[in-house]
Amino acid sequence: MVTKFQNRLKELRTEKGLSQKELAQKIGATYSAVSFWETGVNEPKISYVISLCKFFDVSADYLLGLVD
């Protein structure tokens, strides 16, 4: 089952024209971590959720799919 988080992360990344590898480099994660987050294999640690929110300038509630 694809979650709102997976969809939102991919949507935000592609809106910025970034590959998974480029996003990983910008937030200090590995390419495989970003890939796993987008495919639902793993979920990010809270420190990465914070980094993603700051990088994309969105709230955690938005990124996690709690609000639109």
Beta strands, then each sheet from edge to edge (+ up, - down):
end
